[in-house]
Amino acid sequence: MDARLKTFDEPEIPNACPTACKGCDARSRGICAALDPLQLAELNRHSQRRSVSAGSELIGQAESVGTFCNILDGVVKLSKVMADGRQQIVGLQFAPDFMGRPFAGESRMSAEAATDMEVCVIPKRMLERMMAASPDLGRRLHHQALEELDDAREWMLTLGRKTAVEKVASFLVLIAERAAETKLQAAVFDLPLSRADIADFLGLTIETVSRQITRLRKDGTILVENNRHVTVPDLDRLRNAAGSD
């Protein structure tokens, strides 16, 4: 992994949340919300925070799994590779998602940093031991797995039944709601994928993706600057363009 390592080593006050965890989204909204201060302190002693450059591979398909990650910032691109080398983007993960599959011996897909990232790397054995001691942690991981299953089913609908403009709008809604982490009726974000990757993710051509983005821009649903910086003035309008309920 192409990364710049930062350790979390620091003196801890008994029963106090580690300083490194206090401002972390994974602590408040991710799997670490299931842990008490003592468990967080133990996890903190074994975890490593890393900066990962866009384009770096975090794990390859069929590689042995030795660590997991909490995504602190940035976007992960998940891909499957066929025997003849053809590749398909099958999902995206955002902060504060947990990345990995506990109890699996090897990775079922490859994971690549779609943007510059910050991750918290957790040893596999450490996390699995903590899952055995913390039912709440197991429930958190189970809940995320079920949400990912629901998202995959929704994406099957997008790929199988939606028009080209609805597919592109659905992708923009996904990024607006996750990467932008907005609770408002507007969103501003940079696209984490290239036009080619978006086309791969949506099962479209690059030219079709570009045409539909232009269409959404011309009717005022989105504003685009420098090809990747997107403003959504009204999220409900974008959701309607995506064919959402």
C-alpha positions as a Markdown table, in Angstrom:
| # | Residue | x | y | z |
|---|---|---|---|---|
| 1 | Met | 0.0 | 0.0 | 0.0 |
| 2 | Asp | 1.4 | 3.4 | -1.0 |
| 3 | Ala | 0.9 | 5.2 | 2.3 |
| 4 | Arg | 2.3 | 7.6 | 4.8 |
| 5 | Leu | 2.1 | 6.2 | 8.2 |
| 6 | Lys | 1.0 | 7.9 | 11.3 |
| 7 | Thr | 0.9 | 6.1 | 14.6 |
| 8 | Phe | -1.6 | 6.6 | 17.4 |
| 9 | Asp | 0.7 | 6.0 | 20.3 |
| 10 | Glu | 0.0 | 8.4 | 23.1 |
| 11 | Pro | -0.6 | 8.2 | 26.9 |
| 12 | Glu | -4.2 | 7.4 | 27.7 |
| 13 | Ile | -6.4 | 8.3 | 30.7 |
| 14 | Pro | -8.2 | 5.2 | 32.1 |
| 15 | Asn | -11.9 | 5.1 | 30.9 |
| 16 | Ala | -11.3 | 8.1 | 28.5 |
| 17 | Cys | -11.8 | 8.0 | 24.8 |
| 18 | Pro | -8.4 | 8.1 | 23.0 |
| 19 | Thr | -7.7 | 11.6 | 21.6 |
| 20 | Ala | -7.2 | 10.2 | 18.1 |
| 21 | Cys | -10.8 | 8.8 | 18.2 |
| 22 | Lys | -12.7 | 11.8 | 19.5 |
| 23 | Gly | -13.1 | 13.7 | 16.2 |
| 24 | Cys | -13.3 | 10.5 | 14.1 |
| 25 | Asp | -16.5 | 9.8 | 12.1 |
| 26 | Ala | -16.0 | 6.0 | 12.6 |
| 27 | Arg | -16.2 | 6.7 | 16.3 |
| 28 | Ser | -19.5 | 8.5 | 16.1 |
| 29 | Arg | -21.2 | 6.9 | 13.1 |
| 30 | Gly | -19.1 | 3.9 | 12.2 |
| 31 | Ile | -18.4 | 0.5 | 13.8 |
| 32 | Cys | -16.3 | 2.0 | 16.6 |
| 33 | Ala | -19.5 | 3.6 | 18.0 |
| 34 | Ala | -20.1 | 0.1 | 19.4 |
| 35 | Leu | -17.0 | 0.2 | 21.6 |
| 36 | Asp | -16.5 | 1.5 | 25.1 |
| 37 | Pro | -13.5 | 3.8 | 26.0 |
| 38 | Leu | -11.4 | 0.8 | 27.2 |
| 39 | Gln | -12.0 | -1.1 | 24.0 |
| 40 | Leu | -11.2 | 2.0 | 21.9 |
| 41 | Ala | -8.0 | 2.4 | 23.8 |
| 42 | Glu | -7.0 | -1.2 | 23.1 |
| 43 | Leu | -7.9 | -0.8 | 19.4 |
| 44 | Asn | -6.0 | 2.5 | 19.3 |
| 45 | Arg | -2.8 | 0.8 | 20.5 |
| 46 | His | -2.9 | -1.7 | 17.6 |
| 47 | Ser | -4.3 | 0.6 | 14.8 |
| 48 | Gln | -2.4 | 2.7 | 12.3 |
| 49 | Arg | -3.6 | 5.8 | 10.5 |
| 50 | Arg | -2.5 | 6.0 | 6.9 |
| 51 | Ser | -2.7 | 8.5 | 4.1 |
| 52 | Val | -3.3 | 6.7 | 0.8 |
| 53 | Ser | -2.8 | 8.3 | -2.6 |
| 54 | Ala | -5.5 | 8.2 | -5.3 |
| 55 | Gly | -4.9 | 5.2 | -7.6 |
| 56 | Ser | -3.2 | 3.1 | -4.9 |
| 57 | Glu | -4.4 | -0.5 | -4.4 |
| 58 | Leu | -5.4 | -1.2 | -0.9 |
| 59 | Ile | -5.9 | -4.9 | -1.5 |
| 60 | Gly | -6.0 | -7.1 | -4.6 |
| 61 | Gln | -8.5 | -9.7 | -5.6 |
| 62 | Ala | -7.7 | -13.1 | -4.1 |
| 63 | Glu | -5.0 | -11.7 | -1.8 |
| 64 | Ser | -4.7 | -12.9 | 1.7 |
| 65 | Val | -6.5 | -10.7 | 4.3 |
| 66 | Gly | -4.4 | -9.6 | 7.2 |
| 67 | Thr | -6.0 | -6.2 | 8.0 |
| 68 | Phe | -9.2 | -4.3 | 7.7 |
| 69 | Cys | -9.8 | -0.5 | 7.4 |
| 70 | Asn | -12.1 | 2.2 | 8.7 |
| 71 | Ile | -12.4 | 4.8 | 5.9 |
| 72 | Leu | -11.8 | 8.2 | 7.6 |
| 73 | Asp | -11.8 | 10.3 | 4.4 |
| 74 | Gly | -12.1 | 9.7 | 0.7 |
| 75 | Val | -13.7 | 7.1 | -1.6 |
| 76 | Val | -12.8 | 3.4 | -2.3 |
| 77 | Lys | -13.5 | 1.8 | -5.6 |
| 78 | Leu | -14.3 | -1.9 | -5.5 |
| 79 | Ser | -13.7 | -4.0 | -8.6 |
| 80 | Lys | -14.0 | -7.6 | -9.8 |
| 81 | Val | -11.6 | -9.0 | -12.4 |
| 82 | Met | -12.5 | -11.9 | -14.7 |
| 83 | Ala | -10.1 | -14.6 | -15.8 |
| 84 | Asp | -9.5 | -12.9 | -19.1 |
| 85 | Gly | -8.6 | -9.6 | -17.5 |
| 86 | Arg | -11.9 | -7.8 | -18.0 |
| 87 | Gln | -12.8 | -5.7 | -15.0 |
| 88 | Gln | -16.0 | -4.3 | -13.6 |
| 89 | Ile | -16.5 | -1.7 | -10.8 |
| 90 | Val | -19.0 | -3.3 | -8.5 |
| 91 | Gly | -19.2 | -0.7 | -5.7 |
| 92 | Leu | -18.0 | 2.3 | -3.9 |
| 93 | Gln | -17.3 | 2.9 | -0.2 |
| 94 | Phe | -17.2 | 6.2 | 1.7 |
| 95 | Ala | -16.3 | 7.5 | 5.2 |
| 96 | Pro | -17.0 | 6.2 | 7.8 |
| 97 | Asp | -17.6 | 2.7 | 6.2 |
| 98 | Phe | -15.7 | -0.3 | 7.4 |
| 99 | Met | -13.8 | -2.0 | 4.5 |
| 100 | Gly | -13.3 | -5.8 | 4.7 |
| 101 | Arg | -15.0 | -9.1 | 5.4 |
| 102 | Pro | -14.4 | -10.6 | 8.8 |
| 103 | Phe | -13.4 | -14.3 | 9.0 |
| 104 | Ala | -12.6 | -14.4 | 5.2 |
| 105 | Gly | -9.2 | -15.8 | 4.4 |
| 106 | Glu | -8.8 | -13.8 | 1.1 |
| 107 | Ser | -10.3 | -10.8 | -0.6 |
| 108 | Arg | -13.2 | -11.5 | -3.0 |
| 109 | Met | -12.5 | -8.3 | -4.9 |
| 110 | Ser | -9.9 | -5.6 | -5.4 |
| 111 | Ala | -10.1 | -2.2 | -3.5 |
| 112 | Glu | -8.4 | 0.9 | -4.9 |
| 113 | Ala | -8.3 | 4.5 | -3.6 |
| 114 | Ala | -10.5 | 6.5 | -6.0 |
| 115 | Thr | -9.4 | 9.7 | -4.3 |
| 116 | Asp | -6.7 | 10.6 | -1.8 |
| 117 | Met | -7.7 | 8.9 | 1.4 |
| 118 | Glu | -7.2 | 8.6 | 5.1 |
| 119 | Val | -7.8 | 5.1 | 6.6 |
| 120 | Cys | -7.4 | 3.5 | 10.0 |
| 121 | Val | -5.9 | 0.1 | 9.5 |
| 122 | Ile | -6.9 | -2.6 | 12.0 |
| 123 | Pro | -5.2 | -6.0 | 12.3 |
| 124 | Lys | -7.6 | -8.8 | 11.3 |
| 125 | Arg | -7.0 | -10.9 | 14.4 |
| 126 | Met | -7.5 | -7.9 | 16.7 |
| 127 | Leu | -10.9 | -7.0 | 15.2 |
| 128 | Glu | -12.2 | -10.6 | 15.2 |
| 129 | Arg | -11.1 | -11.0 | 18.8 |
| 130 | Met | -13.0 | -7.8 | 19.7 |
| 131 | Met | -16.1 | -9.0 | 17.8 |
| 132 | Ala | -16.2 | -12.1 | 20.0 |
| 133 | Ala | -16.0 | -9.9 | 23.1 |
| 134 | Ser | -18.5 | -7.2 | 21.9 |
| 135 | Pro | -21.9 | -8.3 | 20.5 |
| 136 | Asp | -22.6 | -4.6 | 19.7 |
| 137 | Leu | -19.6 | -4.5 | 17.4 |
| 138 | Gly | -20.8 | -7.7 | 15.6 |
| 139 | Arg | -24.3 | -6.1 | 15.2 |
| 140 | Arg | -22.8 | -3.0 | 13.7 |
| 141 | Leu | -20.8 | -5.0 | 11.1 |
| 142 | His | -23.9 | -7.1 | 10.4 |
| 143 | His | -26.0 | -3.9 | 9.9 |
| 144 | Gln | -23.5 | -2.5 | 7.5 |
| 145 | Ala | -23.4 | -5.7 | 5.5 |
| 146 | Leu | -27.2 | -5.7 | 5.3 |
| 147 | Glu | -27.2 | -2.0 | 4.1 |
| 148 | Glu | -24.6 | -2.9 | 1.4 |
| 149 | Leu | -26.9 | -5.8 | 0.3 |
| 150 | Asp | -29.9 | -3.3 | 0.1 |
| 151 | Asp | -27.7 | -0.9 | -1.9 |
| 152 | Ala | -26.6 | -3.7 | -4.3 |
| 153 | Arg | -30.3 | -4.6 | -4.9 |
| 154 | Glu | -31.1 | -0.9 | -5.6 |
| 155 | Trp | -28.2 | -0.7 | -8.0 |
| 156 | Met | -29.5 | -3.8 | -9.8 |
| 157 | Leu | -32.6 | -1.8 | -10.5 |
| 158 | Thr | -30.6 | 1.1 | -11.7 |
| 159 | Leu | -28.5 | -1.0 | -14.1 |
| 160 | Gly | -31.4 | -3.1 | -15.3 |
| 161 | Arg | -34.3 | -0.8 | -15.7 |
| 162 | Lys | -33.3 | 2.9 | -15.7 |
| 163 | Thr | -32.7 | 5.1 | -18.7 |
| 164 | Ala | -29.2 | 6.5 | -19.4 |
| 165 | Val | -30.1 | 9.9 | -17.8 |
| 166 | Glu | -31.6 | 8.2 | -14.8 |
| 167 | Lys | -28.5 | 6.1 | -14.4 |
| 168 | Val | -26.2 | 9.1 | -14.4 |
| 169 | Ala | -28.5 | 11.1 | -12.1 |
| 170 | Ser | -28.6 | 8.0 | -9.7 |
| 171 | Phe | -24.8 | 8.0 | -9.6 |
| 172 | Leu | -24.8 | 11.7 | -8.8 |
| 173 | Val | -27.4 | 11.2 | -6.1 |
| 174 | Leu | -25.2 | 8.4 | -4.6 |
| 175 | Ile | -22.2 | 10.7 | -4.4 |
| 176 | Ala | -24.2 | 13.7 | -3.2 |
| 177 | Glu | -25.7 | 11.7 | -0.3 |
| 178 | Arg | -22.6 | 9.8 | 0.7 |
| 179 | Ala | -19.4 | 11.7 | -0.3 |
| 180 | Ala | -20.9 | 15.1 | 0.4 |
| 181 | Glu | -22.5 | 13.9 | 3.7 |
| 182 | Thr | -25.1 | 16.5 | 3.4 |
| 183 | Lys | -28.4 | 16.9 | 5.3 |
| 184 | Leu | -29.4 | 19.9 | 3.3 |
| 185 | Gln | -31.3 | 20.3 | 0.0 |
| 186 | Ala | -28.1 | 21.2 | -1.9 |
| 187 | Ala | -24.7 | 19.6 | -2.3 |
| 188 | Val | -21.3 | 20.4 | -3.6 |
| 189 | Phe | -18.7 | 17.7 | -4.3 |
| 190 | Asp | -15.9 | 16.6 | -6.7 |
| 191 | Leu | -16.6 | 13.5 | -8.7 |
| 192 | Pro | -14.4 | 10.7 | -7.3 |
| 193 | Leu | -14.4 | 8.8 | -10.6 |
| 194 | Ser | -13.3 | 9.6 | -14.1 |
| 195 | Arg | -15.8 | 9.6 | -17.0 |
| 196 | Ala | -14.4 | 6.2 | -18.0 |
| 197 | Asp | -14.9 | 4.7 | -14.5 |
| 198 | Ile | -18.4 | 6.2 | -14.3 |
| 199 | Ala | -19.3 | 4.6 | -17.6 |
| 200 | Asp | -17.9 | 1.3 | -16.4 |
| 201 | Phe | -19.9 | 1.5 | -13.1 |
| 202 | Leu | -23.1 | 2.3 | -15.0 |
| 203 | Gly | -22.7 | 0.0 | -18.0 |
| 204 | Leu | -22.7 | 3.0 | -20.4 |
| 205 | Thr | -20.2 | 4.4 | -22.9 |
| 206 | Ile | -18.1 | 7.4 | -22.0 |
| 207 | Glu | -19.8 | 9.4 | -24.7 |
| 208 | Thr | -23.2 | 8.6 | -23.2 |
| 209 | Val | -22.1 | 9.6 | -19.7 |
| 210 | Ser | -20.8 | 12.9 | -21.0 |
| 211 | Arg | -24.0 | 13.6 | -23.0 |
| 212 | Gln | -26.2 | 12.9 | -19.9 |
| 213 | Ile | -24.1 | 15.1 | -17.7 |
| 214 | Thr | -24.4 | 17.9 | -20.3 |
| 215 | Arg | -28.2 | 17.3 | -20.4 |
| 216 | Leu | -28.5 | 17.6 | -16.6 |
| 217 | Arg | -26.3 | 20.7 | -16.7 |
| 218 | Lys | -28.3 | 22.4 | -19.4 |
| 219 | Asp | -31.6 | 21.9 | -17.7 |
| 220 | Gly | -30.2 | 23.4 | -14.4 |
| 221 | Thr | -30.3 | 20.2 | -12.4 |
| 222 | Ile | -26.5 | 20.4 | -11.8 |
| 223 | Leu | -23.7 | 22.9 | -12.2 |
| 224 | Val | -20.3 | 21.6 | -13.4 |
| 225 | Glu | -16.9 | 23.4 | -13.1 |
| 226 | Asn | -13.6 | 22.1 | -14.3 |
| 227 | Asn | -15.2 | 18.8 | -15.5 |
| 228 | Arg | -15.4 | 17.3 | -12.0 |
| 229 | His | -16.6 | 19.9 | -9.5 |
| 230 | Val | -20.4 | 19.5 | -9.2 |
| 231 | Thr | -23.0 | 21.6 | -7.5 |
| 232 | Val | -26.5 | 20.3 | -7.0 |
| 233 | Pro | -28.8 | 23.3 | -6.2 |
| 234 | Asp | -31.8 | 21.0 | -5.4 |
| 235 | Leu | -31.3 | 17.4 | -4.4 |
| 236 | Asp | -35.0 | 16.5 | -4.8 |
| 237 | Arg | -34.9 | 17.7 | -8.4 |
| 238 | Leu | -31.8 | 15.4 | -9.0 |
| 239 | Arg | -33.6 | 12.5 | -7.3 |
| 240 | Asn | -36.6 | 13.0 | -9.6 |
| 241 | Ala | -34.2 | 12.9 | -12.6 |
| 242 | Ala | -32.9 | 9.7 | -11.2 |
| 243 | Gly | -36.4 | 8.2 | -11.1 |
| 244 | Ser | -36.2 | 7.8 | -7.3 |
| 245 | Asp | -39.4 | 7.3 | -5.2 |
